[in-house]
Structure formats: structure tokens, C-alpha cells
């Protein structure tokens, strides 16, 4: 039984390259969407932190200093 005409190797190569190119474009698009989601998450986290600092009436510098002191104390307790 005849299976049909076989594709020339050049056509198979061309088709594979087209598939790979399409996949590369898809990956690039997905990476761009991921970056956008990560940016949105970062902005949301910063907003939450900013709101908290406002509620407790602390500047970012004061909060940073408090956290640094807490970390130093924690390191001292662990030693």
C-alpha cells in the first residue's frame, strides 16, 4: 500500500523552523505578560507597605532603621 508522497527534507526543515519561530514568539509574549504581572504585584506590595507606614505614622527611612535594628538584634540573639 502506498503511503503517499514523502516531503522533501528541505520542506521538513522549513516547517520545523516555522514551528520554532512561532514558539519563540509565544514564549516572548508569555514573558512580557509575566513581567507585567510581576510589576503589578510589586506595585500592590508597595501600596500596602505605604498604607501601613502612613497608618503608623512612620517614614520609609524610620521603618528601614527599625528593621535594620531588629535584624541586628536577631543576629545577636542567634550567636
HTML snippet that shows the backbone in 3Dmol.js (N, CA, C, O; Angstrom):
<script src="https://3Dmol.org/build/3Dmol-min.js"></script>
<div id="view" style="width:600px;height:400px;position:relative"></div>
<script>
const pdb = `
ATOM      1  N   UNK A   1       0.846  -1.183   0.000  1.00  0.00           N
ATOM      2  CA  UNK A   1       0.000   0.000   0.000  1.00  0.00           C
ATOM      3  C   UNK A   1       0.889   1.242   0.000  1.00  0.00           C
ATOM      4  O   UNK A   1       1.878   1.320   0.728  1.00  0.00           O
ATOM      5  N   UNK A   2       0.529   2.165  -0.795  1.00  0.00           N
ATOM      6  CA  UNK A   2       1.287   3.403  -0.885  1.00  0.00           C
ATOM      7  C   UNK A   2       0.893   4.319   0.280  1.00  0.00           C
ATOM      8  O   UNK A   2      -0.282   4.448   0.625  1.00  0.00           O
ATOM      9  N   UNK A   3       1.881   4.929   0.854  1.00  0.00           N
ATOM     10  CA  UNK A   3       1.631   5.824   1.983  1.00  0.00           C
ATOM     11  C   UNK A   3       1.496   7.277   1.546  1.00  0.00           C
ATOM     12  O   UNK A   3       1.175   8.133   2.370  1.00  0.00           O
ATOM     13  N   UNK A   4       1.718   7.559   0.342  1.00  0.00           N
ATOM     14  CA  UNK A   4       1.651   8.933  -0.130  1.00  0.00           C
ATOM     15  C   UNK A   4       3.049   9.435  -0.427  1.00  0.00           C
ATOM     16  O   UNK A   4       4.045   8.754  -0.185  1.00  0.00           O
ATOM     17  N   UNK A   5       3.094  10.609  -0.943  1.00  0.00           N
ATOM     18  CA  UNK A   5       4.370  11.201  -1.323  1.00  0.00           C
ATOM     19  C   UNK A   5       5.076  11.735  -0.078  1.00  0.00           C
ATOM     20  O   UNK A   5       4.471  12.418   0.747  1.00  0.00           O
ATOM     21  N   UNK A   6       6.361  11.414   0.045  1.00  0.00           N
ATOM     22  CA  UNK A   6       7.153  11.909   1.172  1.00  0.00           C
ATOM     23  C   UNK A   6       7.592  13.335   0.898  1.00  0.00           C
ATOM     24  O   UNK A   6       7.896  13.701  -0.237  1.00  0.00           O
ATOM     25  N   UNK A   7       7.620  14.127   1.948  1.00  0.00           N
ATOM     26  CA  UNK A   7       8.038  15.516   1.813  1.00  0.00           C
ATOM     27  C   UNK A   7       9.555  15.570   1.651  1.00  0.00           C
ATOM     28  O   UNK A   7      10.293  14.808   2.275  1.00  0.00           O
ATOM     29  N   UNK A   8       9.989  16.468   0.816  1.00  0.00           N
ATOM     30  CA  UNK A   8      11.448  16.637   0.717  1.00  0.00           C
ATOM     31  C   UNK A   8      12.006  17.186   2.034  1.00  0.00           C
ATOM     32  O   UNK A   8      11.302  17.878   2.768  1.00  0.00           O
ATOM     33  N   UNK A   9      13.259  16.879   2.326  1.00  0.00           N
ATOM     34  CA  UNK A   9      13.881  17.287   3.578  1.00  0.00           C
ATOM     35  C   UNK A   9      13.870  18.800   3.740  1.00  0.00           C
ATOM     36  O   UNK A   9      13.732  19.298   4.857  1.00  0.00           O
ATOM     37  N   UNK A  10      14.012  19.538   2.648  1.00  0.00           N
ATOM     38  CA  UNK A  10      14.009  20.996   2.714  1.00  0.00           C
ATOM     39  C   UNK A  10      12.676  21.523   3.234  1.00  0.00           C
ATOM     40  O   UNK A  10      12.640  22.490   3.995  1.00  0.00           O
ATOM     41  N   UNK A  11      11.595  20.893   2.830  1.00  0.00           N
ATOM     42  CA  UNK A  11      10.270  21.306   3.295  1.00  0.00           C
ATOM     43  C   UNK A  11      10.095  20.989   4.779  1.00  0.00           C
ATOM     44  O   UNK A  11       9.518  21.783   5.520  1.00  0.00           O
ATOM     45  N   UNK A  12      10.589  19.840   5.208  1.00  0.00           N
ATOM     46  CA  UNK A  12      10.512  19.484   6.628  1.00  0.00           C
ATOM     47  C   UNK A  12      11.305  20.478   7.470  1.00  0.00           C
ATOM     48  O   UNK A  12      10.847  20.896   8.534  1.00  0.00           O
ATOM     49  N   UNK A  13      12.484  20.856   7.002  1.00  0.00           N
ATOM     50  CA  UNK A  13      13.307  21.836   7.714  1.00  0.00           C
ATOM     51  C   UNK A  13      12.578  23.167   7.805  1.00  0.00           C
ATOM     52  O   UNK A  13      12.546  23.785   8.869  1.00  0.00           O
ATOM     53  N   UNK A  14      11.996  23.612   6.709  1.00  0.00           N
ATOM     54  CA  UNK A  14      11.274  24.883   6.687  1.00  0.00           C
ATOM     55  C   UNK A  14      10.116  24.852   7.670  1.00  0.00           C
ATOM     56  O   UNK A  14       9.910  25.811   8.414  1.00  0.00           O
ATOM     57  N   UNK A  15       9.359  23.763   7.681  1.00  0.00           N
ATOM     58  CA  UNK A  15       8.231  23.637   8.588  1.00  0.00           C
ATOM     59  C   UNK A  15       8.676  23.662  10.047  1.00  0.00           C
ATOM     60  O   UNK A  15       8.035  24.303  10.880  1.00  0.00           O
ATOM     61  N   UNK A  16       9.763  22.971  10.360  1.00  0.00           N
ATOM     62  CA  UNK A  16      10.271  22.962  11.738  1.00  0.00           C
ATOM     63  C   UNK A  16      10.710  24.357  12.153  1.00  0.00           C
ATOM     64  O   UNK A  16      10.466  24.781  13.283  1.00  0.00           O
ATOM     65  N   UNK A  17      11.354  25.066  11.243  1.00  0.00           N
ATOM     66  CA  UNK A  17      11.776  26.431  11.555  1.00  0.00           C
ATOM     67  C   UNK A  17      10.569  27.327  11.817  1.00  0.00           C
ATOM     68  O   UNK A  17      10.610  28.179  12.704  1.00  0.00           O
ATOM     69  N   UNK A  18       9.508  27.141  11.060  1.00  0.00           N
ATOM     70  CA  UNK A  18       8.291  27.923  11.270  1.00  0.00           C
ATOM     71  C   UNK A  18       7.679  27.623  12.633  1.00  0.00           C
ATOM     72  O   UNK A  18       7.231  28.529  13.336  1.00  0.00           O
ATOM     73  N   UNK A  19       7.664  26.352  12.996  1.00  0.00           N
ATOM     74  CA  UNK A  19       7.134  25.965  14.305  1.00  0.00           C
ATOM     75  C   UNK A  19       7.976  26.587  15.414  1.00  0.00           C
ATOM     76  O   UNK A  19       7.433  27.135  16.373  1.00  0.00           O
ATOM     77  N   UNK A  20       9.287  26.504  15.289  1.00  0.00           N
ATOM     78  CA  UNK A  20      10.190  27.061  16.299  1.00  0.00           C
ATOM     79  C   UNK A  20      10.014  28.571  16.393  1.00  0.00           C
ATOM     80  O   UNK A  20       9.965  29.116  17.495  1.00  0.00           O
ATOM     81  N   UNK A  21       9.919  29.248  15.265  1.00  0.00           N
ATOM     82  CA  UNK A  21       9.709  30.703  15.277  1.00  0.00           C
ATOM     83  C   UNK A  21       8.402  31.069  15.976  1.00  0.00           C
ATOM     84  O   UNK A  21       8.357  32.022  16.753  1.00  0.00           O
ATOM     85  N   UNK A  22       7.345  30.314  15.700  1.00  0.00           N
ATOM     86  CA  UNK A  22       6.055  30.575  16.335  1.00  0.00           C
ATOM     87  C   UNK A  22       6.153  30.366  17.851  1.00  0.00           C
ATOM     88  O   UNK A  22       5.594  31.139  18.629  1.00  0.00           O
ATOM     89  N   UNK A  23       6.862  29.323  18.257  1.00  0.00           N
ATOM     90  CA  UNK A  23       7.036  29.058  19.691  1.00  0.00           C
ATOM     91  C   UNK A  23       7.862  30.151  20.365  1.00  0.00           C
ATOM     92  O   UNK A  23       7.569  30.542  21.494  1.00  0.00           O
ATOM     93  N   UNK A  24       8.888  30.643  19.682  1.00  0.00           N
ATOM     94  CA  UNK A  24       9.695  31.733  20.236  1.00  0.00           C
ATOM     95  C   UNK A  24       8.840  32.976  20.446  1.00  0.00           C
ATOM     96  O   UNK A  24       8.970  33.654  21.466  1.00  0.00           O
ATOM     97  N   UNK A  25       7.976  33.276  19.496  1.00  0.00           N
ATOM     98  CA  UNK A  25       7.087  34.433  19.626  1.00  0.00           C
ATOM     99  C   UNK A  25       6.130  34.236  20.800  1.00  0.00           C
ATOM    100  O   UNK A  25       5.858  35.175  21.548  1.00  0.00           O
ATOM    101  N   UNK A  26       5.624  33.020  20.959  1.00  0.00           N
ATOM    102  CA  UNK A  26       4.715  32.712  22.062  1.00  0.00           C
ATOM    103  C   UNK A  26       5.432  32.871  23.403  1.00  0.00           C
ATOM    104  O   UNK A  26       4.873  33.433  24.345  1.00  0.00           O
ATOM    105  N   UNK A  27       6.659  32.379  23.487  1.00  0.00           N
ATOM    106  CA  UNK A  27       7.437  32.496  24.724  1.00  0.00           C
ATOM    107  C   UNK A  27       7.697  33.959  25.038  1.00  0.00           C
ATOM    108  O   UNK A  27       7.589  34.372  26.192  1.00  0.00           O
ATOM    109  N   UNK A  28       8.039  34.750  24.026  1.00  0.00           N
ATOM    110  CA  UNK A  28       8.278  36.171  24.247  1.00  0.00           C
ATOM    111  C   UNK A  28       7.021  36.859  24.773  1.00  0.00           C
ATOM    112  O   UNK A  28       7.092  37.671  25.696  1.00  0.00           O
ATOM    113  N   UNK A  29       5.885  36.536  24.191  1.00  0.00           N
ATOM    114  CA  UNK A  29       4.623  37.125  24.638  1.00  0.00           C
ATOM    115  C   UNK A  29       4.323  36.721  26.080  1.00  0.00           C
ATOM    116  O   UNK A  29       3.914  37.559  26.884  1.00  0.00           O
ATOM    117  N   UNK A  30       4.518  35.462  26.411  1.00  0.00           N
ATOM    118  CA  UNK A  30       4.263  34.979  27.766  1.00  0.00           C
ATOM    119  C   UNK A  30       5.213  35.655  28.763  1.00  0.00           C
ATOM    120  O   UNK A  30       4.799  36.007  29.868  1.00  0.00           O
ATOM    121  N   UNK A  31       6.474  35.837  28.382  1.00  0.00           N
ATOM    122  CA  UNK A  31       7.423  36.521  29.256  1.00  0.00           C
ATOM    123  C   UNK A  31       7.011  37.966  29.492  1.00  0.00           C
ATOM    124  O   UNK A  31       7.142  38.473  30.606  1.00  0.00           O
ATOM    125  N   UNK A  32       6.519  38.631  28.461  1.00  0.00           N
ATOM    126  CA  UNK A  32       6.048  40.011  28.611  1.00  0.00           C
ATOM    127  C   UNK A  32       4.856  40.077  29.558  1.00  0.00           C
ATOM    128  O   UNK A  32       4.768  40.982  30.387  1.00  0.00           O
ATOM    129  N   UNK A  33       3.938  39.119  29.435  1.00  0.00           N
ATOM    130  CA  UNK A  33       2.788  39.077  30.332  1.00  0.00           C
ATOM    131  C   UNK A  33       3.226  38.795  31.769  1.00  0.00           C
ATOM    132  O   UNK A  33       2.684  39.374  32.711  1.00  0.00           O
ATOM    133  N   UNK A  34       4.196  37.914  31.934  1.00  0.00           N
ATOM    134  CA  UNK A  34       4.724  37.613  33.263  1.00  0.00           C
ATOM    135  C   UNK A  34       5.359  38.856  33.877  1.00  0.00           C
ATOM    136  O   UNK A  34       5.125  39.148  35.050  1.00  0.00           O
ATOM    137  N   UNK A  35       6.144  39.579  33.121  1.00  0.00           N
ATOM    138  CA  UNK A  35       6.771  40.803  33.617  1.00  0.00           C
ATOM    139  C   UNK A  35       5.716  41.816  34.045  1.00  0.00           C
ATOM    140  O   UNK A  35       5.880  42.488  35.063  1.00  0.00           O
ATOM    141  N   UNK A  36       4.652  41.929  33.288  1.00  0.00           N
ATOM    142  CA  UNK A  36       3.576  42.856  33.644  1.00  0.00           C
ATOM    143  C   UNK A  36       2.913  42.434  34.962  1.00  0.00           C
ATOM    144  O   UNK A  36       2.632  43.274  35.816  1.00  0.00           O
ATOM    145  N   UNK A  37       2.672  41.150  35.117  1.00  0.00           N
ATOM    146  CA  UNK A  37       2.072  40.651  36.362  1.00  0.00           C
ATOM    147  C   UNK A  37       3.000  40.880  37.551  1.00  0.00           C
ATOM    148  O   UNK A  37       2.545  41.256  38.631  1.00  0.00           O
ATOM    149  N   UNK A  38       4.278  40.658  37.361  1.00  0.00           N
ATOM    150  CA  UNK A  38       5.234  40.894  38.439  1.00  0.00           C
ATOM    151  C   UNK A  38       5.293  42.378  38.799  1.00  0.00           C
ATOM    152  O   UNK A  38       5.417  42.726  39.973  1.00  0.00           O
ATOM    153  N   UNK A  39       5.206  43.242  37.807  1.00  0.00           N
ATOM    154  CA  UNK A  39       5.189  44.680  38.054  1.00  0.00           C
ATOM    155  C   UNK A  39       3.943  45.064  38.857  1.00  0.00           C
ATOM    156  O   UNK A  39       4.025  45.843  39.806  1.00  0.00           O
ATOM    157  N   UNK A  40       2.798  44.514  38.473  1.00  0.00           N
ATOM    158  CA  UNK A  40       1.554  44.798  39.197  1.00  0.00           C
ATOM    159  C   UNK A  40       1.642  44.311  40.643  1.00  0.00           C
ATOM    160  O   UNK A  40       1.194  44.994  41.564  1.00  0.00           O
ATOM    161  N   UNK A  41       2.220  43.134  40.832  1.00  0.00           N
ATOM    162  CA  UNK A  41       2.370  42.600  42.184  1.00  0.00           C
ATOM    163  C   UNK A  41       3.283  43.494  43.018  1.00  0.00           C
ATOM    164  O   UNK A  41       2.981  43.781  44.176  1.00  0.00           O
ATOM    165  N   UNK A  42       4.390  43.932  42.439  1.00  0.00           N
ATOM    166  CA  UNK A  42       5.329  44.816  43.128  1.00  0.00           C
ATOM    167  C   UNK A  42       4.648  46.122  43.514  1.00  0.00           C
ATOM    168  O   UNK A  42       4.820  46.607  44.633  1.00  0.00           O
ATOM    169  N   UNK A  43       3.877  46.691  42.598  1.00  0.00           N
ATOM    170  CA  UNK A  43       3.152  47.935  42.890  1.00  0.00           C
ATOM    171  C   UNK A  43       2.133  47.738  44.009  1.00  0.00           C
ATOM    172  O   UNK A  43       1.986  48.597  44.878  1.00  0.00           O
ATOM    173  N   UNK A  44       1.434  46.613  43.986  1.00  0.00           N
ATOM    174  CA  UNK A  44       0.453  46.323  45.037  1.00  0.00           C
ATOM    175  C   UNK A  44       1.139  46.193  46.388  1.00  0.00           C
ATOM    176  O   UNK A  44       0.661  46.724  47.390  1.00  0.00           O
ATOM    177  N   UNK A  45       2.267  45.482  46.409  1.00  0.00           N
ATOM    178  CA  UNK A  45       3.008  45.323  47.661  1.00  0.00           C
ATOM    179  C   UNK A  45       3.504  46.658  48.186  1.00  0.00           C
ATOM    180  O   UNK A  45       3.448  46.917  49.388  1.00  0.00           O
ATOM    181  N   UNK A  46       3.985  47.499  47.299  1.00  0.00           N
ATOM    182  CA  UNK A  46       4.452  48.825  47.721  1.00  0.00           C
ATOM    183  C   UNK A  46       3.304  49.677  48.254  1.00  0.00           C
ATOM    184  O   UNK A  46       3.472  50.442  49.204  1.00  0.00           O
ATOM    185  N   UNK A  47       2.145  49.536  47.634  1.00  0.00           N
ATOM    186  CA  UNK A  47       0.978  50.287  48.106  1.00  0.00           C
ATOM    187  C   UNK A  47       0.567  49.834  49.498  1.00  0.00           C
ATOM    188  O   UNK A  47       0.259  50.661  50.356  1.00  0.00           O
ATOM    189  N   UNK A  48       0.560  48.536  49.723  1.00  0.00           N
ATOM    190  CA  UNK A  48       0.215  48.003  51.046  1.00  0.00           C
ATOM    191  C   UNK A  48       1.204  48.511  52.087  1.00  0.00           C
ATOM    192  O   UNK A  48       0.809  48.951  53.167  1.00  0.00           O
ATOM    193  N   UNK A  49       2.480  48.447  51.759  1.00  0.00           N
ATOM    194  CA  UNK A  49       3.502  48.917  52.683  1.00  0.00           C
ATOM    195  C   UNK A  49       3.383  50.421  52.934  1.00  0.00           C
ATOM    196  O   UNK A  49       3.505  50.879  54.070  1.00  0.00           O
ATOM    197  N   UNK A  50       3.150  51.168  51.888  1.00  0.00           N
ATOM    198  CA  UNK A  50       2.993  52.623  52.028  1.00  0.00           C
ATOM    199  C   UNK A  50       1.795  52.959  52.902  1.00  0.00           C
ATOM    200  O   UNK A  50       1.875  53.847  53.751  1.00  0.00           O
ATOM    201  N   UNK A  51       0.689  52.260  52.702  1.00  0.00           N
ATOM    202  CA  UNK A  51      -0.502  52.487  53.531  1.00  0.00           C
ATOM    203  C   UNK A  51      -0.228  52.168  54.996  1.00  0.00           C
ATOM    204  O   UNK A  51      -0.656  52.901  55.887  1.00  0.00           O
ATOM    205  N   UNK A  52       0.482  51.078  55.240  1.00  0.00           N
ATOM    206  CA  UNK A  52       0.810  50.722  56.618  1.00  0.00           C
ATOM    207  C   UNK A  52       1.682  51.784  57.267  1.00  0.00           C
ATOM    208  O   UNK A  52       1.437  52.187  58.404  1.00  0.00           O
ATOM    209  N   UNK A  53       2.703  52.239  56.541  1.00  0.00           N
ATOM    210  CA  UNK A  53       3.587  53.271  57.093  1.00  0.00           C
ATOM    211  C   UNK A  53       2.806  54.546  57.412  1.00  0.00           C
ATOM    212  O   UNK A  53       3.072  55.208  58.415  1.00  0.00           O
ATOM    213  N   UNK A  54       1.863  54.880  56.575  1.00  0.00           N
ATOM    214  CA  UNK A  54       1.030  56.058  56.839  1.00  0.00           C
ATOM    215  C   UNK A  54       0.184  55.856  58.078  1.00  0.00           C
ATOM    216  O   UNK A  54       0.045  56.766  58.896  1.00  0.00           O
ATOM    217  N   UNK A  55      -0.384  54.664  58.222  1.00  0.00           N
ATOM    218  CA  UNK A  55      -1.233  54.369  59.379  1.00  0.00           C
ATOM    219  C   UNK A  55      -0.471  54.480  60.688  1.00  0.00           C
ATOM    220  O   UNK A  55      -1.003  54.965  61.686  1.00  0.00           O
ATOM    221  N   UNK A  56       0.779  54.029  60.682  1.00  0.00           N
ATOM    222  CA  UNK A  56       1.560  54.051  61.920  1.00  0.00           C
ATOM    223  C   UNK A  56       2.452  55.289  62.007  1.00  0.00           C
ATOM    224  O   UNK A  56       3.266  55.426  62.920  1.00  0.00           O
ATOM    225  N   UNK A  57       2.280  56.182  61.040  1.00  0.00           N
ATOM    226  CA  UNK A  57       2.966  57.476  61.025  1.00  0.00           C
ATOM    227  C   UNK A  57       4.490  57.325  61.051  1.00  0.00           C
ATOM    228  O   UNK A  57       5.176  57.959  61.852  1.00  0.00           O
ATOM    229  N   UNK A  58       5.008  56.468  60.154  1.00  0.00           N
ATOM    230  CA  UNK A  58       6.451  56.281  60.017  1.00  0.00           C
ATOM    231  C   UNK A  58       6.882  56.657  58.607  1.00  0.00           C
ATOM    232  O   UNK A  58       6.168  56.410  57.635  1.00  0.00           O
ATOM    233  N   UNK A  59       8.051  57.251  58.516  1.00  0.00           N
ATOM    234  CA  UNK A  59       8.619  57.496  57.191  1.00  0.00           C
ATOM    235  C   UNK A  59       9.309  56.215  56.725  1.00  0.00           C
ATOM    236  O   UNK A  59       9.622  55.353  57.546  1.00  0.00           O
ATOM    237  N   UNK A  60       9.545  56.081  55.439  1.00  0.00           N
ATOM    238  CA  UNK A  60      10.278  54.902  54.957  1.00  0.00           C
ATOM    239  C   UNK A  60      11.656  54.783  55.615  1.00  0.00           C
ATOM    240  O   UNK A  60      12.117  53.678  55.901  1.00  0.00           O
ATOM    241  N   UNK A  61      12.301  55.910  55.852  1.00  0.00           N
ATOM    242  CA  UNK A  61      13.625  55.891  56.478  1.00  0.00           C
ATOM    243  C   UNK A  61      13.542  55.365  57.910  1.00  0.00           C
ATOM    244  O   UNK A  61      14.373  54.563  58.334  1.00  0.00           O
ATOM    245  N   UNK A  62      12.532  55.823  58.648  1.00  0.00           N
ATOM    246  CA  UNK A  62      12.357  55.361  60.022  1.00  0.00           C
ATOM    247  C   UNK A  62      12.058  53.866  60.055  1.00  0.00           C
ATOM    248  O   UNK A  62      12.599  53.140  60.890  1.00  0.00           O
ATOM    249  N   UNK A  63      11.214  53.415  59.166  1.00  0.00           N
ATOM    250  CA  UNK A  63      10.874  51.990  59.104  1.00  0.00           C
ATOM    251  C   UNK A  63      12.104  51.166  58.755  1.00  0.00           C
ATOM    252  O   UNK A  63      12.317  50.091  59.316  1.00  0.00           O
ATOM    253  N   UNK A  64      12.912  51.666  57.832  1.00  0.00           N
ATOM    254  CA  UNK A  64      14.137  50.967  57.447  1.00  0.00           C
ATOM    255  C   UNK A  64      15.078  50.849  58.638  1.00  0.00           C
ATOM    256  O   UNK A  64      15.661  49.791  58.872  1.00  0.00           O
ATOM    257  N   UNK A  65      15.221  51.917  59.376  1.00  0.00           N
ATOM    258  CA  UNK A  65      16.102  51.913  60.547  1.00  0.00           C
ATOM    259  C   UNK A  65      15.596  50.919  61.597  1.00  0.00           C
ATOM    260  O   UNK A  65      16.387  50.174  62.173  1.00  0.00           O
ATOM    261  N   UNK A  66      14.301  50.905  61.844  1.00  0.00           N
ATOM    262  CA  UNK A  66      13.714  49.966  62.806  1.00  0.00           C
ATOM    263  C   UNK A  66      13.986  48.527  62.375  1.00  0.00           C
ATOM    264  O   UNK A  66      14.380  47.692  63.189  1.00  0.00           O
ATOM    265  N   UNK A  67      13.776  48.247  61.099  1.00  0.00           N
ATOM    266  CA  UNK A  67      14.005  46.888  60.598  1.00  0.00           C
ATOM    267  C   UNK A  67      15.476  46.494  60.688  1.00  0.00           C
ATOM    268  O   UNK A  67      15.792  45.356  61.037  1.00  0.00           O
ATOM    269  N   UNK A  68      16.370  47.417  60.379  1.00  0.00           N
ATOM    270  CA  UNK A  68      17.802  47.123  60.494  1.00  0.00           C
ATOM    271  C   UNK A  68      18.162  46.776  61.941  1.00  0.00           C
ATOM    272  O   UNK A  68      18.897  45.823  62.201  1.00  0.00           O
ATOM    273  N   UNK A  69      17.630  47.566  62.874  1.00  0.00           N
ATOM    274  CA  UNK A  69      17.905  47.299  64.294  1.00  0.00           C
ATOM    275  C   UNK A  69      17.357  45.947  64.725  1.00  0.00           C
ATOM    276  O   UNK A  69      17.999  45.219  65.481  1.00  0.00           O
ATOM    277  N   UNK A  70      16.165  45.616  64.238  1.00  0.00           N
ATOM    278  CA  UNK A  70      15.577  44.320  64.581  1.00  0.00           C
ATOM    279  C   UNK A  70      16.430  43.181  64.024  1.00  0.00           C
ATOM    280  O   UNK A  70      16.623  42.171  64.700  1.00  0.00           O
ATOM    281  N   UNK A  71      16.930  43.329  62.827  1.00  0.00           N
ATOM    282  CA  UNK A  71      17.763  42.287  62.229  1.00  0.00           C
ATOM    283  C   UNK A  71      19.076  42.138  62.985  1.00  0.00           C
ATOM    284  O   UNK A  71      19.536  41.020  63.218  1.00  0.00           O
ATOM    285  N   UNK A  72      19.676  43.246  63.366  1.00  0.00           N
ATOM    286  CA  UNK A  72      20.921  43.187  64.153  1.00  0.00           C
ATOM    287  C   UNK A  72      20.670  42.464  65.480  1.00  0.00           C
ATOM    288  O   UNK A  72      21.469  41.633  65.914  1.00  0.00           O
ATOM    289  N   UNK A  73      19.543  42.800  66.111  1.00  0.00           N
ATOM    290  CA  UNK A  73      19.205  42.167  67.392  1.00  0.00           C
ATOM    291  C   UNK A  73      18.983  40.673  67.190  1.00  0.00           C
ATOM    292  O   UNK A  73      19.431  39.862  68.000  1.00  0.00           O
ATOM    293  N   UNK A  74      18.307  40.314  66.135  1.00  0.00           N
ATOM    294  CA  UNK A  74      18.039  38.916  65.841  1.00  0.00           C
ATOM    295  C   UNK A  74      19.339  38.154  65.603  1.00  0.00           C
ATOM    296  O   UNK A  74      19.501  37.026  66.070  1.00  0.00           O
ATOM    297  N   UNK A  75      20.267  38.780  64.870  1.00  0.00           N
ATOM    298  CA  UNK A  75      21.569  38.160  64.618  1.00  0.00           C
ATOM    299  C   UNK A  75      22.344  37.991  65.919  1.00  0.00           C
ATOM    300  O   UNK A  75      23.025  36.985  66.116  1.00  0.00           O
ATOM    301  N   UNK A  76      22.238  38.972  66.800  1.00  0.00           N
ATOM    302  CA  UNK A  76      22.900  38.885  68.098  1.00  0.00           C
ATOM    303  C   UNK A  76      22.327  37.784  68.968  1.00  0.00           C
ATOM    304  O   UNK A  76      23.060  37.112  69.693  1.00  0.00           O
ATOM    305  N   UNK A  77      21.009  37.597  68.896  1.00  0.00           N
ATOM    306  CA  UNK A  77      20.344  36.537  69.669  1.00  0.00           C
ATOM    307  C   UNK A  77      20.723  35.154  69.151  1.00  0.00           C
ATOM    308  O   UNK A  77      20.796  34.196  69.920  1.00  0.00           O
ATOM    309  N   UNK A  78      20.963  35.053  67.850  1.00  0.00           N
ATOM    310  CA  UNK A  78      21.277  33.768  67.243  1.00  0.00           C
ATOM    311  C   UNK A  78      22.720  33.350  67.534  1.00  0.00           C
ATOM    312  O   UNK A  78      23.048  32.165  67.474  1.00  0.00           O
ATOM    313  N   UNK A  79      23.568  34.306  67.844  1.00  0.00           N
ATOM    314  CA  UNK A  79      25.003  33.981  68.069  1.00  0.00           C
ATOM    315  C   UNK A  79      25.273  33.388  69.410  1.00  0.00           C
ATOM    316  O   UNK A  79      26.421  33.073  69.726  1.00  0.00           O
TER     317      UNK A  79
END
`;
const viewer = $3Dmol.createViewer("view");
viewer.addModel(pdb, "pdb");
viewer.setStyle({}, {cartoon: {color: "spectrum"}});
viewer.zoomTo();
viewer.render();
</script>
